[in-house]
Amino acid sequence: MESNRHMEKPRVIVFDVYETLLGMDEMERRINTLTDSIRGYTIWFEIFMQYCFVSNSLDNYYDFMSIAKASLQITGAKLGKKISGDDAANLLDLLKHLPVLEEVPSCLSELNDEGYIIIALTNAPERIVCDRMERTGLVSYFQNVLSAEKVKKYKPEKKVYEWAAKKMDVATSEMLMVTSHAWDIAGAANAGMKTAFLKKDKGQLPALFPQPDLSCTQLSELVSILKNK
């Protein structure tokens, strides 16, 4: 645990999904193989996020899977590999099958036992995330699974977090955003949420942006803190 600033007990714990609850290692391996580059996944994810954030500034809404597919084809072009629409679609179908990270079920169960209300807030389509949660059993731990597609904006747009708070009938200040993405920390903090950063190997927090209220390397560490609130 790297930081544990004083924080009141949250009424609602909000979890990001991909890389926070579901592992992306197989997605990384498949993209690196398809692009024949150990940097393929990193480049794809950066382009993907860039175009999601650009979409936030436009009047037209571009759906998550369309941006993901276009970003994958752009990544291939940058690395000298032509990726067909079918190849991109087949690879992105993996989002429906990613594994639950090892400690997640037991940690969510502990939080449920402590009486915490838990929801998910994702940029991915609701149907994909709900289907995955149902087939893995994760859905039983969540009171709600919310997708930014309903707002037609993407996190870290402030409106997404405010919409989630409204759906749960609480103030953003009563919510704790748990995520492995620095941009999600910045967006949630900007909306008035408390934040907890689950630091992965590649995760970095720019000093320029608001620092999280809590920062841990394992979800179990965060659960221990919240059980003592």
N, C-alpha and C positions, 0 to 999 in steps of 0.2 A: 504494500500500500504506500503510495507516494504522497498523498495529501488527504487530509480529513478536516476541512474547515468546519466550524460550527454550523449546523444546519438543522432546522426544525424537521420533525417527522413529516414526510409527505403524505398526502391523502391518496394520491394516485401515482403509481410507478409506471412510466412509459418506456417500453423497450423498442429500439430499432430491431430489425430482423436479420438482414444479411450481414454476416461477419460478427454480429453480436450474439445471435441465437443459432444461426445456421452457418456451417463452415463453408468456405469458398475454395478450399484447396483443390478439389477436383475441377472446378471451373477454371482455376488458374492453370492447372496442368493441361487441360484440354485446349485453352486459348493459346498457350505457349507452343503446344504441338501444332495447332492449326496455322499459326503465324511463323513457325520455325524460329522462335526467338524466346529467350528467357525473360525478355522485357515485354512480351506481347500482352500479358494480362494487365500489367501496370499501365502501359500506354493506353490500352482499351478503357480501363476504368477511369483514367484521367480525362480522356476525350468524352466518355459517356457522361461523367459528372459535369464537365464543361458545357455540354449541349443541354443537359437538364437545367442548368443554371441560366443559360441563354434563353431557354424556353420560358422561364419565369418572367423575362423582360418583354416578352412578345404578347400580342393580343390573341394569337392563335395558340391552342394547346396541342402539343405533340405527345402522343402517348408513350409510356415507358418502354414498351417492347420495340416500338418503331425506332426510338432513339438508340436503344441498345444495339439493334441490328445495324443501323446506319453507322454507329460508332465502331462496330466490329469490322465493317467493310473498309472504313477509313483507316483503321489500324492496320489491316492487311495491306492496303495500298502504301502506307508509310514504310512498311517492312518488306515491300516487294512481293507480296503474296496476294493473289486475287481470291477473294472469298465470295462464293456465290450466295445468293439469297437463301437457297436451300441449306447450304452448309451453316450459314449464320443461324437460321431458324432451328436447325437440329441441335446446334450447340446451346442456344439459349433455352431450349426445352429442359436443359439440365437444372434450371432454376426451380423446376417443379420437383426435383429429386434430391436436393442437397441435404446432407446429414445434419442432425441436431448436434451441436457441440456437447462434449461428454458430460460436463457438470450441470448443464442447463436444467434438465427435468428436476433433479434433486433440489437445486437452488430455488426454482420457481415454486416447488412444493413447500419449501420452508417459508417463503414469503407469503404464500397463501395461508399457511398455518398461523402466521403472525397477524393475519387479518388485513394484509395490504390488498388494495384493489390494483390489479395489473392489467394493462392494455398494451397493444402493439401499435406502433405508428410507423408506416413504411411508405416509401415512394413507389414500391412495386404494386402491380394490380391486385386488388382485393381477392379475386377469384384464385389466383395462383398461390398467394400467401395462405389464405384460408384452407385451400385444398391440402397444402403441405402440412399445415398445423393439425388438420383433422387426421391425416394418415399417420402422423407421428405421435398423436396424442397430446401435443402441446396445447391444443385449443382448450383443453379442460382447465388450464391454469389462468386463462385470460377472460376478463369480463367483456372485452371488446377488441376487435381487430380492425384498425382504421387505415385506409389507404388515402394518400394525398391526391389520388386521381379524382376523388369526390370534390376537391377544391379546384382541380385543374391547375395546380401549381405543385412545385416540388420543394421538399425540405432542402435548404434551410430558409425558405420563404416564411416570413413571420406569420402569415395568414394560416399556414398549415397547423402550426402549434396552437394558435388561438382557436381554430376550428375544433381541434381535438379537445381542448379544455371546455369549450362550449358543449360538445357532445357528452362530456362526462359531468357537466354542470358543476364545475369547480373553476377557481381562478388558476391562471397559469402558475402563479407563485406557489400553489399547493401541489404541483406536479414535479416529479423528478424524472428527467430524461436520461436513460441509460443507453449508451451508444459507443461504438468503436471508431466513430468517424469524427474528426476534428471539426469539420464544417457543421455537423449536427449539434455539437456542443455549442458552437458559436450561434447557430440559429435559434436553438432552444433558449439560451441565455438572453438573446436579444428579445425574445418573446416574454421573458420574465420567469421562465422555468428554472428550477434548480437542476444541476447537471452532474452526471457521474460518467467518467471516461474509463472504458475498459481498454487498456492499452495493449495492442497487439504488437507483433514484431516490427511491423512497418508503420505503426501509428505514431504520428508526431503532432504535437500541439504548438502551433505558432504563437510565439510570445506576444505578437501583435493583437491577438484576439482574447476575449474573456477566458480566464482559466476556469476549469471545472471546480465545483464544490467538493467533489470526491474524485480520486484517481486511483484505480486499482489495476493489477495485472490479471486477477482472477475474479470471476463472478462470485465465488464463495467468499472472498474478502469483503466484497460489497454487501453481501447478505449478512455477514457477521456485524458490520457496522449498523445496518438497518434494524437488525434484531435488538440492538441496544438503544434504539431511539425511544 
